[in-house]
Amino acid sequence: MSPSTTGSGFSLKDQLFNRDRVSYLCRLFQNADSNFDGKAFTRQCMRGLLDLELKQRIVHIAGVLETHLSDDFATAATQIREALPPPLDPKRTDDDFGDFIFAPLGEFVVRNGLERKQLRHSLKTLKAITMRFSMEDAIRAFIDAHPDATLAELSKWSSDSNYHVRRLVSEGTRPKLPWSRRLTIDVTTPLPFLETLHADPTRYVTRSVANHLNDISKSHPELVLQTLRGWKSSQCQTPKELAWISRHALRTLIKQGHSPALKFLGYRDNPKIEVSDFELKTSELRPGDTIEFSFTVSAERAESLMIDYVIDFVKANGTTAPKVHKLKSLPLGKGESVSLTKRHRLHANATTYTLYPGRHAVTLQINGKPYGTLPFDLFANSEA
């Protein structure tokens, strides 16, 4: 989904960057420096702001800041740090991303502090900002420009007392961080950081570690499994949390039916099961309708089952592309059966994909293997 809008037409960019948020940022600088020209800053920020997309607004506000902070970067970095509000609540452990209005501060640091002589001031400032809003995107510019020095600093941050700083170490070095540049360092380089961070007591950090491993699994699946086996042996993390990390880190491999990943999580790739009564409620649908299917699974022996379903969506050129969706994980004892029904809405105005008419299909997938495919036709709404 675009970071600017949602399928319902709600504008994220207007919620995150508007006059109220610009005024808040302005007050912070005014409170720190009575000479800061707040009226001019707000006026210049709002000029054309609402015509810009989300990332463009970040760049625009950073550009305005350049006309209001010192031309000397070290001084400007100090001005930024002195204007920051108190850090985010350190007693929380998850879902505390911070305030987007601080994103332009990171952009300012990247635009003006990327030279080697400014690195100490830049990293110090990004560390301070990330306790108010994640600097995962900004830090990547410094990893690329000064890999050795920046990674050495991140190694120290992996043991920082503030969990937002610790999370930045993992999130900022992810190979496939959404909406961010790809790093030039090898995808395996940050693994020593994850070795430390996987034992973190906060889910906000361990979720990033799991997402990071999932990124690596797309190119180095065996390395990820080797890493998880090592963590399991080291017993540095609680069994419950490590199990959660492992499931989340291996989710892409599980969807692909990767046998070693399934085995690691306790799922046989050859479960002794029988699938019956796999049926679609209707095989003729239109955008906005709901696919509804049902089936029964019976176990011939005790099994742990990872049940997914795959929809083969028709593309613009008439070919199809599979999309795997999670359905349910469950244990079944020998001789037990379970009947399940699933409804999947075909959103007509989704922002991440377009629905095209044609012959689609839904496949039931259990422990990475297909257990039946049912076709359905999707018609355009304009058709009778």
C-alpha positions as CSV (number, residue, x, y, z in Angstrom):
1,M,0.0,0.0,0.0
2,S,1.2,3.5,-0.8
3,P,2.5,5.4,2.3
4,S,0.3,8.3,1.3
5,T,-3.1,6.8,1.0
6,T,-5.2,3.8,2.0
7,G,-7.8,1.9,0.0
8,S,-10.6,3.9,1.7
9,G,-9.3,7.2,0.5
10,F,-7.8,8.3,3.8
11,S,-4.7,10.5,3.3
12,L,-1.8,9.5,5.6
13,K,0.4,12.3,4.2
14,D,-2.2,14.9,5.3
15,Q,-2.5,13.4,8.7
16,L,1.3,13.3,9.2
17,F,2.3,16.6,7.6
18,N,-0.1,19.5,8.0
19,R,-0.2,23.0,9.5
20,D,-0.7,21.6,13.0
21,R,2.3,19.3,12.8
22,V,4.5,22.0,11.2
23,S,3.4,24.4,14.0
24,Y,4.4,21.9,16.6
25,L,7.9,21.5,15.1
26,C,8.2,25.3,14.9
27,R,7.4,25.7,18.6
28,L,10.1,23.2,19.5
29,F,12.7,25.2,17.7
30,Q,11.3,28.5,19.1
31,N,11.4,27.1,22.6
32,A,15.0,26.1,22.2
33,D,16.1,29.4,20.4
34,S,14.2,32.7,20.8
35,N,15.8,33.9,17.6
36,F,14.2,31.2,15.5
37,D,11.8,32.9,13.0
38,G,8.7,30.7,13.6
39,K,6.3,32.7,11.4
40,A,8.6,32.6,8.4
41,F,9.4,28.9,9.0
42,T,5.7,27.9,9.1
43,R,4.8,30.1,6.1
44,Q,7.6,28.7,4.0
45,C,6.8,25.1,5.0
46,M,3.1,25.4,4.2
47,R,3.8,27.0,0.8
48,G,3.0,24.2,-1.7
49,L,3.2,21.5,1.0
50,L,-0.3,20.1,0.4
51,D,0.5,19.5,-3.3
52,L,3.4,17.2,-2.4
53,E,3.5,13.4,-1.7
54,L,4.6,12.1,1.6
55,K,8.3,11.8,0.9
56,Q,8.4,15.1,-1.0
57,R,6.9,16.8,2.1
58,I,9.8,15.4,4.2
59,V,12.3,16.8,1.7
60,H,10.5,20.1,1.4
61,I,10.5,20.8,5.2
62,A,14.2,19.8,5.4
63,G,14.9,22.3,2.7
64,V,13.1,25.0,4.6
65,L,15.1,24.1,7.8
66,E,18.3,24.8,5.9
67,T,17.3,28.5,5.6
68,H,16.6,28.7,9.4
69,L,19.4,26.8,11.0
70,S,23.1,27.6,11.1
71,D,25.2,27.2,8.0
72,D,27.8,25.4,10.2
73,F,26.6,21.8,10.4
74,A,28.0,21.1,13.8
75,T,26.0,24.1,15.2
76,A,22.9,23.1,13.2
77,A,23.1,19.6,14.6
78,T,23.3,21.0,18.1
79,Q,20.3,23.2,17.4
80,I,18.3,20.1,16.3
81,R,19.2,18.1,19.4
82,E,18.4,21.0,21.7
83,A,14.9,21.4,20.1
84,L,13.9,17.8,20.5
85,P,11.1,16.9,23.0
86,P,11.7,14.2,25.7
87,P,12.3,10.7,24.3
88,L,9.4,8.3,23.7
89,D,8.2,6.5,26.8
90,P,11.0,4.0,27.7
91,K,8.6,1.8,29.6
92,R,6.8,0.7,26.5
93,T,8.1,-2.2,24.6
94,D,6.3,-2.2,21.2
95,D,4.4,-0.2,18.6
96,D,5.9,3.2,19.4
97,F,7.2,4.4,16.1
98,G,7.1,8.0,17.1
99,D,6.1,11.3,15.3
100,F,6.6,11.5,11.6
101,I,7.2,15.3,11.8
102,F,10.7,14.5,12.9
103,A,11.5,12.7,9.6
104,P,12.6,16.0,8.0
105,L,15.3,16.3,10.7
106,G,16.9,13.1,9.6
107,E,16.6,14.3,6.0
108,F,18.4,17.5,7.0
109,V,21.2,15.5,8.6
110,V,21.7,13.4,5.4
111,R,21.6,16.4,3.1
112,N,24.1,18.4,5.2
113,G,26.2,16.0,7.3
114,L,27.3,13.2,5.0
115,E,30.9,14.3,4.7
116,R,33.4,12.3,6.7
117,K,34.3,15.3,8.9
118,Q,30.7,15.6,10.0
119,L,30.1,11.9,10.8
120,R,30.5,12.2,14.5
121,H,27.9,15.0,14.7
122,S,25.6,13.3,12.3
123,L,25.5,10.0,14.1
124,K,25.1,11.6,17.5
125,T,22.1,13.6,16.1
126,L,20.5,10.6,14.4
127,K,20.8,8.7,17.7
128,A,19.0,11.4,19.5
129,I,16.3,11.8,16.9
130,T,15.6,8.0,16.7
131,M,14.4,8.1,20.3
132,R,11.6,10.3,19.0
133,F,11.1,8.9,15.5
134,S,12.9,6.0,13.8
135,M,15.9,7.1,11.7
136,E,16.0,3.8,9.9
137,D,15.9,5.4,6.5
138,A,18.4,8.2,7.2
139,I,21.1,5.9,8.8
140,R,21.3,4.0,5.5
141,A,23.0,6.9,3.7
142,F,25.8,6.8,6.3
143,I,26.1,3.0,6.1
144,D,26.7,3.4,2.4
145,A,29.0,6.4,2.6
146,H,31.1,5.4,5.6
147,P,30.4,1.7,6.2
148,D,33.2,0.8,8.6
149,A,32.8,3.8,10.9
150,T,29.0,3.7,10.9
151,L,28.8,0.0,11.5
152,A,31.3,0.3,14.3
153,E,29.0,2.9,15.9
154,L,26.0,0.7,15.3
155,S,27.8,-2.2,17.1
156,K,27.9,0.0,20.2
157,W,24.2,1.0,19.8
158,S,23.1,-2.7,19.7
159,S,23.7,-2.7,23.5
160,D,22.3,0.8,24.2
161,S,19.9,1.3,27.1
162,N,17.2,2.8,24.8
163,Y,15.3,0.2,22.9
164,H,14.6,2.6,20.0
165,V,18.3,2.9,19.5
166,R,18.8,-0.9,19.6
167,R,16.0,-1.4,17.1
168,L,17.6,1.1,14.7
169,V,20.6,-1.2,14.5
170,S,18.5,-4.0,13.1
171,E,15.9,-2.0,11.1
172,G,18.4,0.4,9.6
173,T,20.6,-2.5,8.2
174,R,17.7,-4.6,6.8
175,P,18.4,-5.7,3.2
176,K,14.9,-5.0,2.0
177,L,13.6,-2.2,4.3
178,P,10.3,-1.0,2.8
179,W,10.3,2.4,1.1
180,S,14.1,2.8,1.5
181,R,17.2,2.5,-0.5
182,R,19.0,-0.8,-0.9
183,L,22.3,-0.9,1.0
184,T,25.6,-1.6,-0.8
185,I,27.0,-3.8,2.1
186,D,26.6,-7.5,1.9
187,V,23.3,-8.7,3.3
188,T,25.2,-10.9,5.8
189,T,27.3,-8.1,7.2
190,P,24.8,-7.1,10.0
191,L,24.4,-10.7,11.3
192,P,26.7,-10.1,14.3
193,F,24.3,-7.3,15.4
194,L,21.3,-9.7,15.2
195,E,23.3,-12.1,17.3
196,T,23.1,-9.6,20.1
197,L,19.6,-8.2,19.4
198,H,17.8,-11.5,19.1
199,A,18.0,-11.8,22.9
200,D,16.4,-8.3,23.4
201,P,13.6,-8.1,26.0
202,T,11.4,-5.9,23.8
203,R,9.1,-7.1,21.0
204,Y,9.7,-3.9,19.0
205,V,13.4,-5.0,18.7
206,T,12.8,-8.7,18.1
207,R,10.1,-8.0,15.5
208,S,12.8,-6.1,13.6
209,V,15.2,-8.9,14.0
210,A,12.7,-11.4,12.6
211,N,11.9,-9.1,9.7
212,H,15.6,-8.7,9.0
213,L,16.1,-12.5,9.0
214,N,13.1,-12.9,6.7
215,D,14.8,-10.4,4.3
216,I,18.0,-12.5,4.4
217,S,16.1,-15.7,3.8
218,K,15.1,-14.6,0.3
219,S,18.7,-15.0,-0.8
220,H,20.4,-17.1,2.0
221,P,17.7,-19.5,3.3
222,E,20.2,-22.1,4.8
223,L,22.1,-19.3,6.6
224,V,19.0,-18.1,8.3
225,L,18.1,-21.6,9.5
226,Q,21.7,-22.1,10.7
227,T,21.4,-18.8,12.6
228,L,18.1,-19.8,14.2
229,R,19.5,-23.2,15.2
230,G,22.5,-21.5,16.9
231,W,20.2,-19.1,18.8
232,K,18.1,-22.0,19.9
233,S,21.2,-23.8,21.3
234,S,22.5,-20.6,23.0
235,Q,19.3,-20.2,25.0
236,C,19.9,-16.4,25.2
237,Q,16.2,-15.7,24.4
238,T,13.2,-17.2,26.1
239,P,11.8,-20.2,24.3
240,K,8.4,-18.5,23.7
241,E,9.9,-15.4,22.2
242,L,12.5,-17.3,20.1
243,A,9.6,-19.5,18.7
244,W,7.8,-16.3,17.7
245,I,11.0,-14.8,16.1
246,S,11.5,-18.1,14.2
247,R,8.0,-18.3,12.8
248,H,8.1,-14.6,11.7
249,A,11.6,-15.0,10.2
250,L,10.7,-18.1,8.2
251,R,7.3,-16.9,6.9
252,T,8.5,-16.4,3.3
253,L,10.2,-19.8,3.3
254,I,7.1,-21.5,4.8
255,K,4.9,-19.9,2.1
256,Q,7.3,-21.4,-0.5
257,G,7.0,-24.9,1.1
258,H,10.7,-24.9,2.1
259,S,11.1,-28.3,3.7
260,P,13.9,-27.5,6.1
261,A,12.1,-24.4,7.4
262,L,8.9,-26.4,7.9
263,K,10.9,-29.1,9.8
264,F,12.6,-26.5,12.0
265,L,9.2,-25.2,13.1
266,G,7.9,-28.7,13.8
267,Y,5.8,-29.3,10.6
268,R,6.2,-32.4,8.5
269,D,6.5,-31.8,4.8
270,N,4.6,-35.1,4.2
271,P,1.7,-35.0,6.7
272,K,-0.6,-38.0,6.7
273,I,-3.8,-36.2,6.1
274,E,-6.9,-36.4,3.9
275,V,-8.6,-33.3,2.5
276,S,-12.2,-33.6,1.6
277,D,-15.2,-31.4,0.6
278,F,-13.0,-28.6,-0.7
279,E,-15.6,-26.3,-2.3
280,L,-16.1,-22.8,-3.5
281,K,-19.4,-21.2,-2.6
282,T,-19.5,-19.6,-6.0
283,S,-17.2,-19.6,-9.0
284,E,-18.3,-16.4,-10.6
285,L,-17.2,-13.2,-8.9
286,R,-16.7,-9.5,-9.4
287,P,-14.4,-6.9,-7.8
288,G,-15.7,-6.2,-4.3
289,D,-17.1,-9.7,-3.9
290,T,-15.8,-12.3,-1.4
291,I,-14.3,-15.6,-2.3
292,E,-15.7,-18.2,0.2
293,F,-14.4,-21.7,0.3
294,S,-14.6,-24.6,2.8
295,F,-12.9,-27.9,3.4
296,T,-12.3,-30.7,5.9
297,V,-8.9,-32.0,7.0
298,S,-8.6,-35.4,8.7
299,A,-5.4,-36.7,10.3
300,E,-4.2,-40.3,10.1
301,R,-1.5,-39.5,12.8
302,A,-0.8,-36.6,15.1
303,E,0.2,-33.7,13.0
304,S,1.0,-30.0,13.3
305,L,-0.5,-28.2,10.3
306,M,0.3,-24.9,8.6
307,I,-2.7,-24.1,6.4
308,D,-2.4,-21.5,3.7
309,Y,-4.2,-20.7,0.5
310,V,-2.8,-19.4,-2.7
311,I,-4.8,-17.2,-5.1
312,D,-3.6,-17.1,-8.7
313,F,-4.4,-13.6,-9.8
314,V,-4.7,-12.7,-13.4
315,K,-2.2,-10.0,-14.5
316,A,-2.6,-7.3,-17.1
317,N,-1.0,-9.5,-19.8
318,G,-3.3,-12.4,-19.1
319,T,-0.8,-14.6,-17.2
320,T,-1.3,-15.4,-13.5
321,A,0.8,-14.7,-10.5
322,P,0.3,-16.6,-7.1
323,K,-0.2,-14.8,-3.8
324,V,0.1,-16.9,-0.6
325,H,-2.2,-16.0,2.3
326,K,-2.1,-17.3,5.8
327,L,-5.2,-19.3,7.0
328,K,-4.5,-21.2,10.2
329,S,-2.0,-23.2,12.2
330,L,-3.3,-26.0,14.3
331,P,-2.6,-29.4,15.8
332,L,-4.6,-32.5,14.9
333,G,-4.5,-35.7,16.8
334,K,-4.7,-39.1,15.2
335,G,-8.2,-39.7,13.8
336,E,-9.3,-36.1,14.4
337,S,-10.9,-33.9,11.7
338,V,-11.6,-30.2,11.4
339,S,-13.8,-28.3,9.0
340,L,-12.9,-24.8,8.1
341,T,-14.4,-21.9,6.1
342,K,-12.5,-19.0,4.7
343,R,-13.7,-15.7,3.2
344,H,-11.4,-13.5,1.2
345,R,-12.6,-10.1,0.0
346,L,-11.5,-9.1,-3.5
347,H,-11.1,-5.3,-2.9
348,A,-12.1,-3.3,-5.9
349,N,-10.1,-0.2,-5.1
350,A,-6.9,-1.7,-3.5
351,T,-3.8,0.5,-3.9
352,T,-1.3,-2.4,-4.0
353,Y,-2.8,-4.4,-6.8
354,T,-5.3,-4.2,-9.7
355,L,-7.9,-6.8,-10.3
356,Y,-8.2,-8.0,-13.9
357,P,-11.0,-10.1,-15.3
358,G,-10.3,-13.7,-16.3
359,R,-9.9,-17.2,-14.9
360,H,-8.4,-17.2,-11.4
361,A,-7.8,-20.1,-9.0
362,V,-7.5,-20.7,-5.3
363,T,-5.3,-23.6,-4.1
364,L,-5.3,-25.1,-0.6
365,Q,-1.7,-25.4,0.7
366,I,-0.9,-27.4,3.8
367,N,2.7,-27.6,5.2
368,G,3.9,-26.2,1.9
369,K,2.1,-28.7,-0.4
370,P,-1.0,-28.2,-2.6
371,Y,-4.2,-30.1,-1.6
372,G,-6.5,-29.2,-4.4
373,T,-7.2,-26.2,-6.7
374,L,-10.5,-24.6,-7.6
375,P,-10.9,-22.2,-10.5
376,F,-13.2,-19.1,-10.4
377,D,-14.0,-16.5,-13.0
378,L,-13.7,-12.8,-12.2
379,F,-15.8,-10.5,-14.3
380,A,-15.5,-6.8,-14.7
381,N,-18.1,-4.8,-12.8
382,S,-19.4,-3.2,-16.0
383,E,-20.5,-6.6,-17.4
384,A,-24.0,-7.8,-17.0
